[in-house]
Amino acid sequence: MKKISTNSLPVLSSADSGWENILVKQYNLPAGESPDDLEFLEHIINIQLSQKLLKMEWQFNGEKIQSKQMNTGEVCLTPAGSSLLNRWYSPAEFLLIKINPQLIDRAAFHTNKFEIIPKWGIYDPQILHIAFALKAEVETGFLSGNLYVDFLALAMTARIVKLYSTTKKVITRPPGKLAKNELEKIIDYINAHLDTKITLFKIANLIHLSPYHFSRIFKKSTGITLHQYVIKCRIDRAKFLLTKTDLSLAEIALRIGTTNQSNFTAFFRKQVGLSPKVYRDLLL
């Protein structure tokens, strides 16, 4: 059976997105098998997208070869550091998600030391929901921004740790809300950095909380997620600049943290229902 190179070109990729900790690729491949002694440096989630049953065989870390008829939407989880041989007997379409192992450490779930358990052919609606949200973000040109992806990556990691690891400790949500001075510090930081890349990890670090716990406390304190709050701030800033200045759309795009005028227009229209130009013309 033909060996398929890991360098095969994907039909979809987030490689140029600037995302940290997570990489999304979609492949359409002929029947084949992986190269010998393929070893993964990241945790791998592989989702079967083919409409027909796909016969697969796999061998983890030199153990007994296993096989299964894979259904559409079934998930395979391969922990970082594993060696894997696998083959598929018909053309395959699948979504591949790589998660940096350091994301678990940075997320600081406050669990004891644990290992990720390899799983093949599982059905997990929550993982599918997150995976397809990531795929949609790539397909639409990364319009929602890196904060949105931070949340999705964190949710994916939390799901894996909770259900597919050796940990016995449940990830719990801490009580309470942000103190007034903490919330003010976060808001001041966001407003001062709307033209830059704002990440969940940087903001959580401002008040010395894990990203996982911070994201929940922030929503409890404000009623909306951090991602939604930053979008609101960027839209409010854009509306002000459109109506109170003569700045070009390209300049406004940079000042609210979108990469170019085209992305700014798509982002603004999605949130407001009008293009920036139409909005400016209506209010001037």
N, C-alpha and C positions, 0 to 999 in steps of 0.2 A: 504493500500500500504506500502511496506517495506521502513523503514527509512534507508537512506544511510549515514554512518558515514563520517564526514569530515576528518577522519584519514585513509580513504581508500587509499591503495597504488596506486600511479600513475604509468603509464607505461613509463613516461618520466618526469624528474625533473631536475631543475637547482639548487637544494638545496645545492649541494656540490661544486658549482662553485666559491663561494666567492663573487658573485655579490652583490652590495649594491643597495638598493632601489627597486629592482624588482625581482620577483620570477615567474618562468614559470613551469607549470605542465600540463601534458596531462593525461586524464582519459578515460577509457572505463568502463562504469557502466551499470548494469541491470536497468530495469524500477524501479522507486522508488521515494522517496521524501526526502527533506532535513530534518535535525533535527528541532524540534520546536525552534522558536525564535533564529535562526541563525543570529548572529551579526558580521559585518565585521569591522576589524580595519584598513584595507587597501582599496583602490579603486580596484574594481574587474572588469576585462574584461574577458568575457566568450564567446568563439567562437565555434559555432556548427560545428563539423567536420563530423557528420554522413551523409552518402550518401542518406539516405531516409528522408522524412519529419518527423519532430519530434514534436509531440504535447506536449506543455508545458503550465503549469499554474504557476502564481507567485503572491505574495502579498507583497508589500512594506510597511513596517512600519504600519502594521495593516489596510491598506486601502483596497479598493475593489479588489477582486480576478480578475485577467485578464488571458486571454489564447491566444495562437497563435500557428499556425503550423510553426515551425522554419525550414528554408531552410539551406542547407550547406553554410557556410561562413557568416551567420548572426551573429551579435555581440550583446551582452548584457553588459550594463555598470551599475554597482552597486556602488554608492559612499560609501566611508568610513563612519562608524557610522550608516549605515542603518541596519535595521532588515529585514529579508527576509524569506518567506516560498515559496518553489517551488517544483513542481513535474513534472516528465516526464513519458510518458506512453509507452515507448518502450526503448530498449537498446540505450544508448547514448555514443557518442564519442565527447569529447570536449577539447579545449585548455583553460586553466585557467591562467590568468596573474594577479598577485598581485602587485600593485604599492604603495609604501610608501607615505602617504600624505605629508611627509616632503620634498619629491622631488620637489613639486611645490614651497614650500617656499624657498628651496635652489636654485632652478632654477631662482628665482626672475624675474618673467616676467613683473614686474612693472605695474601690474593691481591693481584695487581697490579690496576690499574684495569680494569674490564670492563663490558660491557653485557649486558643480558638480551635473548635472541633471541626474537622473536615466533614462536609455534608454534600451528597449528590442526589439530585432528583427530588428536592423538597419543594413544596408549594407554600409560599409565604406572601400573602396579599400586601402586607405592609412594605416588605422589601421591594415588591413589584411596583407599588405606588411611588416609592422614592426613586427607584431606578428609572421609571418612565418620566418622572418629573425632571430628572437630570438629562435624560435623552431629549426631552422637549426643549430644555434650555439650550442645548447645543444646536438643535434644529432651528431655533428662532434667533440665533446669533448672539446668545448670552445677554439678552435684554434685561433680565431681572437682577443681574449683578452678583458679585462674589459673596455678599452677605447671605443671600438666598441659598447659594450653594453651600456655604458654611453650615447653615441650619440643616440642609438635606444630608450632608456628610455626617454631621453629628447624630442625626436621627438614625441613619443607617448603622453607624457604629454602635449606638446604644442598643439597637435591636439585636445586632450580632452578639454583643457582650451578654445581653440578658438571656437569649435563647440558645445560642450556639457556642458556649464557652464552658469552661470548668468552674467558673465562679459560682458561688452559692449565695452571695450577698445581693439583695435586690437593690437596684438603683432607685433611690427615693428622692422625692422633691422636698427641698428644705422649706420650712415655714417662713412667714414674714414677708415684708416688702423692703424695697430699697429705702434707705434713710434719705431725707430731703437733700442733704449735702452730697450724697452719692449720686442721686438722680440729676442734680444740677451739674455735677462734674461731668457726667456722661453726656448730657445735652450740650454743654459748652464744647466738649470735645467734638461731637458730631457736627455742630454748626461751624466749627473752625476748620473742619477737614472734609467738607462736602466735595471739594475738588480733588480729593485723593481716594485711594483705595481703603475703605473702612472695613475692618474684619472683626468678626465676633471675638476672636482671641485677643486682639488688642484692647477692645473695649472692656471685656471681662477682666482683663489684667489691671485695668485702672483702679478697680475696687477689690482686687485680690480674690476673685471668685473663679471657679472653674467655668468654662463656657457652658457646660451642660446645666449647671445650677443657675448661672447668671441669666440664661435665656428664659428660664421659667419665672424667676423673680422679677425680671423686667416686665414680662407680660402681665404678671399679677399686679405690678405697680402702676402700669400705664393702660392696661386693657388691650394693648396691641403688641405684636412681636417687634423686636428690634428692626428686622428687615422692613416691616410696614412703616415704622416710625422714620427710618432713614429715607424711604421713598417719599413720604409726606414732606420731610424737610427739603428734599431736592426739588420736588414739584413747587413748593412754596417759594423757594429761592428762584426757580426758573420763572415763575409768574411775576415776581417782583422785577427781575432783570428785563423781562420782556416788556413790561409796561412802564417802568421808571427809568430805563436807560436806552441808549441807541446802540448797544452792543450787538454785534452780528450773532446769528444763530450758532455759528461755529465757535465763537468766543464763549457764549453762554453754555454751550455743550461742555466745554472744558471746565467752566467754573462750577458746574454741578456734578462733575465726576463721570460724565459719559465720554466715551473715547473719541467721538466725532459727531458731526452734524446729523448724519444719517441715523445713528443710534439714538441721539437725543430726540429726533423727530418721532421715531418709533416708540420710544419710552414715554414721551409726553402724550402722544396720541392714545396710547394704551391706558394711561391713567386719567386723562382729562376728557378724551373723546374728540379732541380737536388737535390739529397740527399746531406747532408753536407759531407759525406765521399767521394762520387764521385767528388764533387766540389774540395775538398782538394786534392785528388789523381790527378786530371787533371792539377792542377796549381803548384804542387810540383815537 
